[in-house]
């Protein structure tokens, strides 16, 4: 059957199909990260960005094509996470421009949408890199513009464009050496193709079902408590979490037993494991049901009303008077949070790799600060674009310091001076981030080749200013080797932030080894508490 055009109902269904297909494949997209580090997050960021777009779209009452497209553009703009999410939001923005006042989508409109999307995304990126999602979008758009006249059937046209997109994706390793060495194609480009394939399937009437995966449930109870304005708003008092091991029945079956016994329910599993999170007034009842399904492990029950009372009791008194400067810093780890708090940062957004805050998160943090000027420290290269996007949409006066690491963010804060004008402070703080070197120690999640190094899964890897420089089997040996490569004759201070997985018994010995290796430097050891990275190292 020939499909000559797409109406608003079909268009919405295509957007939903695209979103589900990306969500089903986000782990695959994550796995294409160039670095074999445990926090590859391109698929996760794109998926969260699209989920924000879907949420906005589902609130649209006037479901015309242009209104649906505008909602997707706006939702993805505010929900954009990471560089891939920001670029995707710009692609959606360009799509919305191409669908302005459009009632029916034919092949010509599809081509114009692809062109508008590509042009908009390229303009939003200061230094576009070929061999990325941008290249996949641009070459697909170029083919669309010269071939749409040959296609009356929009489904056949989309099939053709997807094949062109795949051909470009397969050539991305030829454009970027790091992709070729790692043996992967561009992750963002793959995510874009997942979206297009989901949209095409929905156009053809194929129902795409959300796959049940073993989703990691990470619940920040303190964050949950902060959502409530008063204790009375907490309808279900106990945050209850556990894992059912050796489950005799599916997670869906268990969910049907508890769905009416609380809220904020998360119930996911694969094979014989079910992970459960629920707010309930009777955790004992939930546990009594759960033990019939299998063995319970990692049981945790928190009284959210008590936590709320403690939070209110210990909350610092906010200064209502407007001040000249306010600060937002982004990072993860209680120790790192304390460092920024001691440096008078007003809002610390929990985030970094794998958990990039969205544009909206940064905008909302700015709204909490009563200051003439608000300075934002992203502290991660994958958050800078979202921060810049927040600057464009926020009603507050934001200045973005392009810090790419925690050490850079700390150096920037130390360079700040109350008595300087904003422009002088921005120049000084931006200059300070160039004076600090950043190293990281983590582990490889897969076999790969990078910079001609053959790296095996689970090996310890050392990164210097974002590049892998060495690998081995001992965490502390890699840390000392990394510091040796970072220190030069001008170095005077080495700071180690040790993470939640670092062996505390080795800290003092490691400090002694560093002092021996770099006798002209002062050495500071600070508890960072960051996940995934055993050590974050600063050399100044």
HELIX and SHEET records of a PDB file:
HELIX    1   1 UNK A    8  UNK A   24  1                                  17    
HELIX    2   2 UNK A   26  UNK A   30  1                                   5    
HELIX    3   3 UNK A   42  UNK A   57  1                                  16    
HELIX    4   4 UNK A   65  UNK A   79  1                                  15    
HELIX    5   5 UNK A   82  UNK A   98  1                                  17    
HELIX    6   6 UNK A  107  UNK A  124  1                                  18    
HELIX    7   7 UNK A  133  UNK A  147  1                                  15    
HELIX    8   8 UNK A  148  UNK A  150  5                                   3    
HELIX    9   9 UNK A  154  UNK A  175  1                                  22    
HELIX   10  10 UNK A  177  UNK A  182  1                                   6    
HELIX   11  11 UNK A  187  UNK A  203  1                                  17    
HELIX   12  12 UNK A  221  UNK A  226  1                                   6    
HELIX   13  13 UNK A  231  UNK A  233  5                                   3    
HELIX   14  14 UNK A  251  UNK A  258  1                                   8    
HELIX   15  15 UNK A  283  UNK A  290  1                                   8    
HELIX   16  16 UNK A  304  UNK A  314  1                                  11    
HELIX   17  17 UNK A  334  UNK A  342  1                                   9    
HELIX   18  18 UNK A  359  UNK A  367  1                                   9    
HELIX   19  19 UNK A  384  UNK A  393  1                                  10    
HELIX   20  20 UNK A  406  UNK A  415  1                                  10    
HELIX   21  21 UNK A  422  UNK A  432  1                                  11    
HELIX   22  22 UNK A  433  UNK A  435  5                                   3    
HELIX   23  23 UNK A  475  UNK A  486  1                                  12    
HELIX   24  24 UNK A  504  UNK A  506  5                                   3    
HELIX   25  25 UNK A  507  UNK A  517  1                                  11    
SHEET    1   A 4 UNK A 263  UNK A 270  0                                        
SHEET    2   A 4 UNK A 273  UNK A 280 -1                                        
SHEET    3   A 4 UNK A 238  UNK A 245 -1                                        
SHEET    4   A 4 UNK A 295  UNK A 303 -1                                        
SHEET    1   B 4 UNK A 347  UNK A 350  0                                        
SHEET    2   B 4 UNK A 323  UNK A 331  1                                        
SHEET    3   B 4 UNK A 371  UNK A 377  1                                        
SHEET    4   B 4 UNK A 398  UNK A 401  1                                        
SHEET    1   C 6 UNK A 467  UNK A 472  0                                        
SHEET    2   C 6 UNK A 460  UNK A 464 -1                                        
SHEET    3   C 6 UNK A 437  UNK A 443 -1                                        
SHEET    4   C 6 UNK A 535  UNK A 539 -1                                        
SHEET    5   C 6 UNK A 493  UNK A 498 -1                                        
SHEET    6   C 6 UNK A 522  UNK A 527  1                                        
SHEET    1   D 2 UNK A 448  UNK A 450  0                                        
SHEET    2   D 2 UNK A 453  UNK A 455 -1                                        
END                                                                             
